[in-house]
Amino acid sequence: MNFTGLYVGAIFLFVLLLAAGSAVTDVSTGRLIYLTLLFAICSSPLMFMRQLNDRYVLLTLFSAVYFQHFGLLDVIHLVQGVTDRQDSDLPSLSEAVILAGGLMAHLTYHLGCRFGRDNRLTISKDWNESTILWFGGAIWLVTTTASAYFKIFIIKAQTAETVANGLASLGPLETMGFILASLVQPMGILFLSYAYFRFNRKAVLPVLIAMLLVQMMVGFVVDSKGSILIGYVLVAICCLLIKGAIPKVWVAVILALLVLAFPVMQANRAVRGAKGIDAMETLMRLDEVFSAAVNASDSVMKGPERANTSFERLSLKGSVVMIVDGIENGHQFQNGYTLIPMLAAFIPRIIWPDKLDVQTGQLLNKEFRVSAVAYTYISPSHLGEMYWNFGWAGVLVGMSVFGMGIGFIGGRFDCTREITITDLLVLLTTTQFLILASEGSIAVQYVQWMRATAIIALLHFVFAKKGVASRETKTQSPPNTLQIRYKNLLR
């Protein structure tokens, strides 16, 4: 099958969609050109993939997230008939920044993938199956309990002010414990997911589902939308990496949560804010608060004062437009100031209590006067922060370094040759912190990624052994480049 033809066909169908939308919606030529080019860049992995879980899997995930952040909402508005107020026949400067950043990341991914490619034929070290199960269950229980305790009894509410005050009330050891628990908590889900998909242990599924449901309840209590969704996303990606097939059931669950659970979570925040209910009181009155959130979900998501939809919340184009336009109108570049915390990533505050901590989102809010509330956090996006620091040089160099980095990891941990729990943890940690969470500040996400990677390396050194057998252990060989692509996609 000619997948270059599939790539061209996908672009053709997308252009037809844009043409149909523009026939009933007043949209500028510049916006149509921008969306076409962005879709062409983000769908380009179709030309290179041999299997869904091969060395281009991180590029594919990045492409999907990048289009979601910077193009999907424009397409939805076009289909819904929302008028485009842009008058230019060419993409705007901010759209050019987005296109250039995406293009550089895609081009350099291939270079990084070439450098990182591992042609070993020997089977790597892996963990013993029983160790994976017991360690995964224990680490999930401990970290989930610790994280819930901090967020319910210390932080109490997910506003920037209460988070800052809560963290300020902790000592150095308590702060380190909270950060460590938040960092390691997703790993418990990954261990159980690996055991379920890799070893085909059906008895693990009920335990995994129970863990996800508990995380949903905790997420509701602590008012964290990400806590509700991230577990299902990680399980779906885990299935994709191990099986090389689209996890249709898990994808359906994620879409259902976006449609059904997101309005309830938006209403939950509105109801609790109006009544002054914190996380502790929500836990004590869980049934009452949940019923109030469900009943208010329709009114919160409708009308002129409605809350943002999930697609609006996930869109980051507005932040990039604000930063680029702001720089053009006289705002100053940061010249690397927001990136400084990465230099002290491995120095704990117990040793250096006064080390610099740049609150990038709050600084962005203050600089561009988005909100009168000083603690309001405005997501800059990694792309926007690169431009805010160094302009075009930041975008071109920064996105090139990013693309080469995840390309190296994708090539090094190619799941079509073999996959171990360490491979899975590295790939999913990279996906979580550097791709899915690219709406946050660069320093925070990259520091978390570096720390998580260090923990994974330590765990591998302690627990991984050669010759570990499983039900599916078999002789590994380099993938046949002539094999049929996308075999058993919906298995």
C-alpha positions in Angstrom: 0.0 0.0 0.0 1.3 3.4 -0.9 1.2 5.5 2.3 2.6 8.6 0.5 -0.7 8.4 -1.5 -2.6 8.1 1.8 -0.8 11.3 3.0 -1.7 13.2 -0.1 -5.3 11.9 0.1 -5.6 13.0 3.7 -4.5 16.5 2.8 -7.0 16.5 -0.1 -9.9 15.6 2.1 -8.8 18.2 4.7 -8.8 20.9 2.0 -12.3 19.8 0.9 -13.4 20.2 4.5 -11.9 23.7 4.6 -13.6 24.5 1.3 -16.9 23.3 2.5 -16.6 25.4 5.7 -15.4 28.5 3.9 -18.5 28.3 1.6 -20.7 29.1 4.6 -18.3 31.0 6.8 -16.5 34.3 6.3 -12.9 33.1 6.6 -9.7 34.7 5.4 -7.4 33.2 2.7 -4.6 33.5 5.2 -6.3 31.3 7.7 -7.1 28.6 5.1 -3.4 28.6 4.0 -2.3 28.3 7.6 -4.6 25.4 8.4 -3.6 23.6 5.3 0.1 23.9 5.9 -0.3 23.0 9.6 -2.2 19.9 8.7 0.4 18.9 6.1 3.2 19.2 8.6 1.3 17.3 11.4 0.2 14.5 9.1 3.6 14.0 7.6 4.5 11.0 9.9 2.1 9.0 7.6 4.9 8.9 5.0 7.5 7.3 7.4 5.7 5.0 9.8 5.9 1.2 9.2 4.0 0.3 12.4 2.1 2.3 14.9 4.6 1.7 17.7 7.9 2.1 15.6 10.5 4.8 16.1 8.2 7.5 14.8 5.6 7.0 17.6 6.7 10.1 19.5 6.6 12.2 16.4 3.1 10.9 15.7 1.9 11.8 19.2 3.6 15.2 19.1 2.0 15.9 15.7 -1.5 15.1 17.1 -1.0 17.3 20.1 0.5 20.1 18.1 -2.4 20.2 15.7 -4.8 20.0 18.6 -3.1 23.0 20.4 -2.8 25.2 17.3 -5.3 24.2 14.7 -8.2 22.1 15.8 -10.2 24.9 17.4 -9.9 27.0 14.2 -11.3 24.0 12.2 -14.2 23.6 14.7 -15.0 27.3 14.4 -14.9 27.1 10.6 -17.3 24.2 10.6 -19.6 25.9 13.2 -19.7 29.1 11.2 -17.7 31.3 13.5 -16.5 34.3 11.5 -12.8 34.8 11.1 -11.8 38.4 11.7 -8.4 38.1 10.1 -8.2 40.2 7.0 -4.8 39.2 5.5 -4.5 36.9 2.5 -1.4 35.4 4.2 -0.9 33.7 7.6 -0.3 36.1 10.4 3.1 36.5 12.1 2.0 34.3 15.1 0.8 31.6 12.6 4.1 31.8 10.8 5.8 31.2 14.2 3.6 28.1 14.8 4.3 26.7 11.3 8.0 27.3 11.6 8.2 25.7 15.1 6.3 22.6 13.9 8.3 22.2 10.8 11.7 22.4 12.6 10.6 19.9 15.2 9.5 17.4 12.5 12.7 17.9 10.4 15.1 17.5 13.3 13.1 14.5 14.7 14.4 12.4 11.8 18.0 13.5 12.5 17.7 12.6 16.2 16.0 9.3 15.3 19.0 8.4 13.1 21.5 9.2 15.9 19.5 7.3 18.5 18.7 4.2 16.5 19.8 1.0 18.3 20.6 -2.0 16.2 21.2 -4.4 19.0 20.0 -8.0 18.5 20.4 -9.1 22.2 17.4 -9.0 24.5 17.7 -6.2 27.0 17.3 -6.5 30.8 13.7 -6.4 32.1 12.0 -6.7 35.5 10.6 -9.8 36.9 6.8 -10.0 36.4 6.0 -10.4 40.1 8.2 -7.4 40.9 6.4 -5.3 38.3 3.0 -6.1 39.8 3.9 -5.7 43.5 6.1 -2.6 43.0 3.6 -1.0 40.7 0.7 -1.6 43.1 2.7 -0.4 46.1 4.0 2.7 44.5 0.6 3.7 43.2 -1.0 3.3 46.7 1.7 5.2 48.5 2.0 8.1 46.0 -1.7 8.5 45.5 -2.4 8.6 49.2 0.4 11.1 49.8 -0.6 13.3 46.9 -4.2 13.3 47.9 -3.3 14.1 51.5 -1.3 17.2 50.4 -3.9 18.4 48.0 -6.9 17.9 50.4 -5.4 18.9 53.7 -2.6 21.3 52.8 -3.3 23.0 49.5 -7.1 22.5 49.8 -8.1 24.3 46.5 -6.6 24.5 43.0 -6.3 28.3 42.8 -2.8 29.7 42.2 -3.0 31.6 45.5 -4.0 28.6 47.7 -1.4 26.5 46.0 1.3 29.1 46.7 0.3 29.5 50.3 0.0 25.8 50.8 3.5 25.1 49.5 4.9 28.0 51.5 3.5 26.4 54.7 5.6 23.2 54.1 9.0 22.5 55.3 11.8 21.5 52.9 11.3 17.7 53.5 7.6 18.0 53.2 7.9 20.0 49.9 10.3 17.4 48.6 7.9 14.6 49.5 5.0 16.3 47.8 7.0 16.9 44.6 8.3 13.3 44.6 4.8 11.9 45.2 3.3 14.0 42.3 6.2 13.0 40.1 6.1 9.2 40.7 2.3 8.8 41.0 1.6 8.0 37.3 4.2 5.3 37.3 1.9 3.0 39.3 -0.6 3.0 36.5 2.2 2.3 33.9 3.5 -0.7 35.8 0.1 -2.3 36.0 -0.7 -1.4 32.4 2.6 -3.0 31.3 1.8 -6.2 33.2 -1.7 -6.4 31.6 -0.7 -5.8 28.0 2.8 -7.3 27.9 2.1 -10.5 29.9 -1.6 -10.7 29.0 -2.7 -11.0 32.7 -6.4 -10.7 32.6 -6.7 -10.6 36.4 -4.8 -7.2 36.4 -7.6 -5.5 34.4 -10.1 -5.1 37.4 -7.3 -3.8 39.6 -6.3 -1.3 36.9 -9.9 -0.1 36.4 -10.3 0.3 40.2 -7.1 2.4 40.3 -8.5 4.6 37.5 -11.8 5.1 39.2 -10.1 6.0 42.5 -8.0 8.6 40.6 -11.2 10.0 39.1 -12.7 10.4 42.5 -9.6 12.0 43.9 -9.4 14.3 40.9 -13.0 15.4 41.5 -12.3 16.1 45.2 -9.1 18.1 44.6 -10.6 19.8 41.5 -8.0 18.5 39.0 -9.2 17.7 35.5 -5.8 16.3 34.5 -5.9 13.7 37.3 -9.2 12.4 35.9 -8.0 12.0 32.3 -4.2 11.3 32.4 -4.5 7.7 33.7 -6.7 6.7 30.8 -4.4 8.5 28.3 -1.4 6.7 29.7 -3.1 3.3 29.5 -4.1 3.9 25.9 -0.6 4.9 24.9 0.8 1.9 26.8 -1.4 -0.4 24.7 -0.4 1.4 21.5 3.3 1.0 22.3 3.1 -2.7 23.4 0.5 -4.0 20.9 1.2 -1.7 18.0 -2.6 -1.4 17.6 -5.1 1.4 18.1 -6.7 0.8 21.6 -10.2 1.6 20.3 -12.0 0.9 23.7 -9.6 3.1 25.6 -9.8 5.8 23.0 -13.6 5.7 23.2 -13.5 6.0 27.0 -11.2 9.1 26.7 -13.5 10.8 24.2 -16.5 10.0 26.4 -14.7 11.6 29.4 -14.0 14.7 27.3 -17.6 15.0 26.3 -19.3 14.0 29.6 -16.8 14.5 32.5 -15.3 17.8 31.4 -18.5 19.9 31.8 -19.1 18.3 35.2 -15.5 19.3 36.3 -16.1 22.8 35.0 -19.3 23.0 37.0 -17.5 21.5 40.0 -15.1 24.4 40.0 -17.8 27.0 39.6 -20.1 25.5 42.3 -17.3 25.2 44.8 -16.0 28.7 44.0 -19.4 30.2 44.5 -20.0 28.4 47.8 -16.5 28.6 49.1 -16.1 24.8 49.4 -12.6 23.5 49.6 -11.2 20.0 48.9 -11.7 18.8 52.5 -15.3 19.9 52.7 -15.9 18.4 49.2 -14.6 15.0 50.6 -17.0 15.2 53.5 -20.0 16.2 51.3 -19.0 14.3 48.2 -22.6 13.2 47.2 -24.0 16.7 47.6 -21.2 18.5 45.7 -21.2 15.9 42.9 -25.0 16.2 42.4 -24.7 20.0 42.4 -22.0 19.9 39.8 -24.0 17.5 37.6 -27.1 19.7 37.8 -25.1 22.9 37.1 -23.1 21.4 34.2 -25.6 22.5 31.5 -25.9 26.1 32.7 -22.2 26.5 33.2 -21.4 25.4 29.6 -24.1 27.6 28.0 -24.8 31.3 27.7 -22.6 34.3 27.2 -20.8 33.7 30.5 -20.2 30.0 29.9 -17.0 28.2 30.8 -14.6 27.2 28.1 -15.2 23.8 26.4 -12.5 21.1 26.4 -11.3 22.1 23.0 -11.1 25.7 24.0 -9.2 24.8 27.1 -6.7 22.7 25.1 -6.1 25.3 22.5 -2.8 27.3 23.0 -2.9 29.4 19.9 -4.2 32.4 21.8 -1.2 32.4 24.1 1.2 32.4 21.1 -0.7 35.2 19.4 -0.7 37.3 22.6 3.1 36.8 23.1 4.0 37.4 19.4 1.8 40.5 19.1 2.9 41.7 22.5 6.6 41.6 21.5 5.7 43.4 18.3 4.0 46.1 20.4 7.0 46.8 22.7 7.0 44.0 25.3 10.5 42.9 26.2 12.1 39.5 25.5 12.9 37.4 28.6 16.4 36.4 27.3 16.3 33.0 29.0 15.1 34.2 32.4 12.2 31.7 32.6 14.6 28.9 31.7 17.0 29.4 34.6 15.4 26.9 37.0 16.5 24.0 34.8 20.1 24.7 35.8 19.4 23.7 39.4 17.1 20.8 38.6 18.9 18.2 40.8 19.6 20.5 43.8 16.8 20.0 46.3 15.5 22.9 48.3 16.6 21.3 51.5 20.1 22.0 50.4 19.4 25.3 48.6 16.2 26.8 50.1 16.5 30.1 48.2 17.1 28.8 44.7 15.3 30.7 42.0 11.8 29.6 41.2 10.3 31.5 38.2 6.5 31.3 38.1 6.3 31.7 34.3 2.5 31.6 34.0 2.1 34.3 36.6 4.9 36.4 35.1 3.1 36.2 31.7 -0.1 37.3 33.3 1.6 40.3 34.9 3.6 41.2 31.9 0.6 41.2 29.5 -2.0 42.3 32.0 -4.4 39.4 31.3 -5.9 39.3 34.8 -6.0 41.7 37.7 -5.5 38.7 40.1 -1.7 38.4 40.5 -1.9 34.6 41.2 -3.7 33.9 37.9 -1.6 31.4 35.8 -1.6 31.9 32.0 -0.3 28.9 30.0 2.4 30.2 27.7 2.9 26.9 25.8 6.5 25.7 25.2 6.5 27.3 21.7 5.2 30.7 23.0 7.8 30.7 25.8 10.6 30.0 23.4 9.5 33.1 21.3 9.0 35.1 24.5 12.6 34.5 25.5 14.6 34.7 22.2 12.1 35.5 19.4 12.6 33.7 16.1 16.0 32.3 17.3 14.3 30.7 20.3 11.6 29.1 18.1 14.0 27.8 15.4 16.7 26.6 17.8 14.4 25.5 20.6 12.1 23.5 18.5 15.1 21.9 16.7 16.6 20.8 20.0 13.2 19.5 21.1 12.7 17.6 17.9 16.1 16.1 17.9 15.8 15.1 21.6 12.5 13.2 21.3 13.7 11.8 18.0 16.8 10.3 19.7 14.5 8.8 22.4 12.1 7.4 19.7 15.0 5.8 17.8 16.6 4.5 20.9 13.5 2.9 22.4 11.9 1.5 19.2 9.2 -0.8 20.4 9.1 -2.9 17.2 12.4 -4.6 18.2 11.7 -5.2 21.8 10.0 -3.5 24.8 10.8 -3.6 28.5 9.3 -1.8 31.4 12.2 0.7 31.3 11.5 1.4 27.6 7.9 2.0 28.4 8.6 4.3 31.3 11.0 6.4 29.3 8.6 6.7 26.3 5.6 7.5 28.4 7.4 9.9 30.7 8.6 11.8 27.6 5.1 11.8 26.3 3.6 13.0 29.5 6.0 15.8 30.4 7.3 17.0 27.1 4.4 16.4 24.7 1.0 16.2 26.6 2.0 18.8 29.1 3.6 21.3 26.6 1.0 23.9 27.7 3.0 24.6 30.8 6.3 26.3 31.4 9.4 24.8 29.9 11.5 24.8 33.1 8.8 23.0 35.2 8.1 20.3 32.6 11.7 19.6 31.7 12.8 19.5 35.3 10.1 17.0 36.1 11.1 15.0 33.0 14.8 15.0 34.0 14.0 13.9 37.6 11.6 11.2 36.4 14.2 9.9 34.0 16.8 9.8 36.7 14.4 7.7 38.9 13.7 5.3 36.0 17.5 4.8 35.5 17.9 4.1 39.2 15.0 1.6 39.2 16.4 -0.1 36.1 19.8 -0.5 37.8 18.3 -2.0 40.9 15.5 -4.3 39.5 16.2 -5.1 35.8 17.8 -8.5 35.1 18.7 -10.4 31.9 16.8 -13.4 30.8 13.5 -12.5 32.4 10.9 -14.7 30.7 7.2 -14.0 30.1 4.4 -15.5 28.1 5.3 -13.4 25.1 9.1 -13.6 25.2 10.4 -14.6 21.8 13.5 -14.1 19.7 13.7 -10.5 18.6 14.9 -9.4 15.2 15.1 -6.2 13.3 11.8 -5.2 11.7 11.2 -6.1 8.1 10.9 -2.8 6.2 8.8 -4.6 3.6 6.1 -5.8 6.0 2.5 -4.7 5.7 2.0 -1.5 7.6 -0.7 -1.1 10.2 -1.4 -4.8 10.5 -4.3 -5.5 12.9 -4.8 -1.8 13.7 -8.1 -2.4 15.6 -7.1 -5.6 17.4 
